[in-house]
Amino acid sequence: MEDIKKALLKKALGFCSDEIVEEYSLDEQGNSVLNKRKVTKKYNPPDISAMKILLEKENALDDRLSHMTMSELKKEKKRLLKQLKEEEKSES
């Protein structure tokens, strides 16, 4: 799920990628031989649909948090801190 979030963010912000075009020909024995290889940097602009999804998700979180009581917010804080510690341990 984390990979999907990262990909969505990347698409929403725009990114650069390499576009590779290769041209092959056949030698006397019928084997493919690489003739030309062209690597082009390509800029992929930000995607409006991805931005919209991220903003809707952020607004839903804001709405949920604004309706929580102080004790619910404290519980959520503890839960998130615990989750962060567990993730840090698993990365180490």
Backbone as CSV, one residue per row, in Angstrom:
resi,resn,N_x,N_y,N_z,CA_x,CA_y,CA_z,C_x,C_y,C_z
1,MET,0.829,-1.191,0.000,0.000,0.000,0.000,0.877,1.259,0.000
2,GLU,2.002,1.195,0.680,2.909,2.341,0.738,3.466,2.662,-0.649
3,ASP,3.717,1.621,-1.456,4.212,1.835,-2.812,3.196,2.591,-3.660
4,ILE,1.921,2.278,-3.452,0.864,2.955,-4.199,0.815,4.431,-3.821
5,LYS,0.947,4.714,-2.524,0.935,6.105,-2.069,2.102,6.885,-2.657
6,LYS,3.282,6.268,-2.671,4.462,6.928,-3.224,4.303,7.183,-4.722
7,ALA,3.748,6.198,-5.433,3.539,6.354,-6.876,2.523,7.453,-7.159
8,LEU,1.477,7.512,-6.356,0.450,8.547,-6.531,1.039,9.936,-6.287
9,LEU,1.841,10.065,-5.247,2.485,11.346,-4.954,3.435,11.753,-6.080
10,LYS,4.203,10.793,-6.572,5.140,11.061,-7.666,4.380,11.555,-8.900
11,LYS,3.266,10.897,-9.208,2.473,11.289,-10.371,1.828,12.662,-10.162
12,ALA,1.409,12.950,-8.939,0.778,14.239,-8.648,1.771,15.391,-8.750
13,LEU,3.025,15.150,-8.407,4.034,16.209,-8.412,4.779,16.337,-9.732
14,GLY,4.710,15.295,-10.562,5.480,15.277,-11.804,6.841,14.657,-11.555
15,PHE,7.422,14.059,-12.599,8.706,13.379,-12.440,9.415,13.263,-13.777
16,CYS,10.705,12.974,-13.716,11.515,12.743,-14.910,11.759,11.243,-15.056
17,SER,11.830,10.793,-16.296,12.125,9.387,-16.554,12.998,9.292,-17.798
18,ASP,13.628,8.144,-17.975,14.437,7.896,-19.162,13.613,7.098,-20.165
19,GLU,13.631,7.546,-21.404,12.967,6.826,-22.478,14.065,6.246,-23.365
20,ILE,14.063,4.924,-23.509,15.128,4.240,-24.250,14.558,3.672,-25.544
21,VAL,15.217,4.028,-26.671,14.848,3.500,-27.983,16.073,2.771,-28.524
22,GLU,15.898,1.490,-28.847,17.008,0.689,-29.367,16.672,0.200,-30.776
23,GLU,17.682,0.227,-31.647,17.516,-0.231,-33.027,18.453,-1.416,-33.239
24,TYR,17.899,-2.500,-33.730,18.666,-3.722,-33.953,18.713,-4.044,-35.440
25,SER,19.767,-4.768,-35.841,19.869,-5.311,-37.197,20.373,-6.751,-37.079
26,LEU,20.314,-7.474,-38.178,20.764,-8.871,-38.187,22.159,-8.957,-38.779
27,ASP,23.004,-9.799,-38.154,24.338,-10.027,-38.717,24.268,-11.193,-39.716
28,GLU,25.423,-11.633,-40.216,25.475,-12.690,-41.226,24.872,-14.010,-40.724
29,GLN,24.957,-14.291,-39.422,24.436,-15.537,-38.865,22.956,-15.416,-38.473
30,GLY,22.363,-14.270,-38.662,20.958,-14.063,-38.328,20.725,-13.661,-36.880
31,ASN,21.786,-13.293,-36.168,21.661,-12.840,-34.777,21.346,-11.349,-34.720
32,SER,20.566,-10.975,-33.738,20.261,-9.559,-33.541,21.462,-8.849,-32.947
33,VAL,21.786,-7.702,-33.534,22.919,-6.898,-33.066,22.405,-5.477,-32.839
34,LEU,22.762,-4.924,-31.691,22.348,-3.563,-31.355,23.079,-2.574,-32.256
35,ASN,22.299,-1.783,-33.000,22.860,-0.780,-33.901,22.948,0.581,-33.234
36,LYS,21.807,1.029,-32.695,21.723,2.345,-32.072,20.950,2.225,-30.772
37,ARG,21.342,3.057,-29.838,20.607,3.155,-28.583,20.513,4.622,-28.231
38,LYS,19.278,5.092,-28.066,19.058,6.501,-27.765,18.328,6.598,-26.431
39,VAL,18.928,7.322,-25.489,18.320,7.543,-24.174,17.924,9.009,-24.088
40,THR,16.646,9.237,-23.857,16.118,10.599,-23.786,15.494,10.823,-22.417
41,LYS,15.815,11.935,-21.799,15.166,12.320,-20.543,13.789,12.870,-20.889
42,LYS,12.787,12.359,-20.188,11.415,12.787,-20.450,10.818,13.327,-19.161
43,TYR,10.201,14.501,-19.250,9.528,15.083,-18.096,8.045,14.744,-18.169
44,ASN,7.544,14.115,-17.128,6.125,13.785,-17.022,5.493,14.837,-16.109
45,PRO,4.637,15.689,-16.646,4.078,16.780,-15.853,3.135,16.277,-14.765
46,PRO,2.853,17.112,-13.776,1.920,16.723,-12.717,0.563,16.322,-13.292
47,ASP,-0.041,15.324,-12.657,-1.322,14.801,-13.110,-2.442,15.344,-12.223
48,ILE,-3.418,15.998,-12.844,-4.520,16.626,-12.115,-5.344,15.595,-11.348
49,SER,-5.601,14.441,-11.948,-6.394,13.401,-11.271,-5.704,12.912,-10.000
50,ALA,-4.395,12.721,-10.071,-3.643,12.285,-8.890,-3.676,13.365,-7.812
51,MET,-3.555,14.628,-8.218,-3.636,15.727,-7.254,-4.999,15.729,-6.566
52,LYS,-6.038,15.531,-7.350,-7.396,15.553,-6.813,-7.581,14.443,-5.773
53,ILE,-7.079,13.248,-6.070,-7.185,12.123,-5.126,-6.467,12.453,-3.822
54,LEU,-5.263,13.008,-3.915,-4.503,13.351,-2.713,-5.201,14.432,-1.898
55,LEU,-5.739,15.433,-2.565,-6.431,16.508,-1.853,-7.708,16.006,-1.187
56,GLU,-8.445,15.135,-1.863,-9.656,14.577,-1.271,-9.319,13.743,-0.036
57,LYS,-8.242,12.986,-0.123,-7.810,12.163,1.014,-7.404,13.056,2.187
58,GLU,-6.691,14.130,1.895,-6.249,15.065,2.932,-7.451,15.746,3.584
59,ASN,-8.420,16.151,2.768,-9.622,16.799,3.306,-10.430,15.840,4.168
60,ALA,-10.501,14.574,3.769,-11.229,13.573,4.555,-10.561,13.397,5.916
61,LEU,-9.233,13.392,5.937,-8.498,13.268,7.199,-8.738,14.495,8.066
62,ASP,-8.694,15.686,7.463,-8.955,16.920,8.220,-10.355,16.904,8.824
63,ASP,-11.344,16.461,8.039,-12.722,16.393,8.532,-12.827,15.422,9.707
64,ARG,-12.181,14.269,9.566,-12.230,13.259,10.625,-11.584,13.792,11.904
65,LEU,-10.445,14.450,11.766,-9.737,14.968,12.943,-10.500,16.115,13.600
66,SER,-11.162,16.930,12.816,-11.871,18.075,13.394,-13.086,17.650,14.222
67,HIS,-13.590,16.445,14.002,-14.747,15.958,14.748,-14.358,15.105,15.964
68,MET,-13.054,14.934,16.192,-12.603,14.105,17.311,-12.533,14.926,18.600
69,THR,-12.798,14.259,19.705,-12.648,14.905,21.010,-11.170,14.928,21.365
70,MET,-10.840,15.658,22.409,-9.439,15.753,22.833,-8.912,14.377,23.240
71,SER,-9.710,13.580,23.934,-9.245,12.251,24.347,-9.050,11.344,23.129
72,GLU,-9.914,11.467,22.115,-9.738,10.677,20.894,-8.471,11.096,20.150
73,LEU,-8.189,12.394,20.143,-6.964,12.886,19.509,-5.718,12.372,20.226
74,LYS,-5.751,12.329,21.547,-4.617,11.817,22.310,-4.400,10.335,22.031
75,LYS,-5.484,9.574,21.948,-5.369,8.144,21.618,-4.776,7.956,20.226
76,GLU,-5.227,8.780,19.293,-4.707,8.699,17.928,-3.231,9.059,17.889
77,LYS,-2.835,10.042,18.660,-1.429,10.435,18.744,-0.584,9.278,19.258
78,LYS,-1.040,8.622,20.330,-0.312,7.478,20.880,-0.199,6.360,19.852
79,ARG,-1.299,6.098,19.146,-1.305,5.034,18.142,-0.297,5.328,17.027
80,LEU,-0.273,6.575,16.559,0.644,6.950,15.495,2.103,6.902,15.944
81,LEU,2.375,7.354,17.169,3.737,7.294,17.689,4.206,5.849,17.812
82,LYS,3.323,4.993,18.271,3.655,3.564,18.382,3.941,2.977,17.000
83,GLN,3.119,3.336,16.031,3.311,2.859,14.662,4.647,3.333,14.099
84,LEU,5.011,4.580,14.366,6.297,5.112,13.892,7.469,4.358,14.510
85,LYS,7.397,4.073,15.812,8.464,3.328,16.490,8.620,1.939,15.883
86,GLU,7.481,1.283,15.608,7.530,-0.065,15.026,8.154,-0.036,13.637
87,GLU,7.812,0.983,12.854,8.381,1.106,11.514,9.875,1.380,11.572
88,GLU,10.310,2.196,12.542,11.735,2.482,12.700,12.501,1.224,13.082
89,LYS,11.913,0.400,13.956,12.548,-0.852,14.347,12.668,-1.803,13.171
90,SER,11.629,-1.888,12.344,11.646,-2.813,11.214,12.627,-2.360,10.129
91,GLU,12.889,-1.063,10.022,13.837,-0.543,9.046,15.290,-0.766,9.480
92,SER,15.496,-0.890,10.778,16.867,-1.037,11.303,17.381,-2.451,11.129
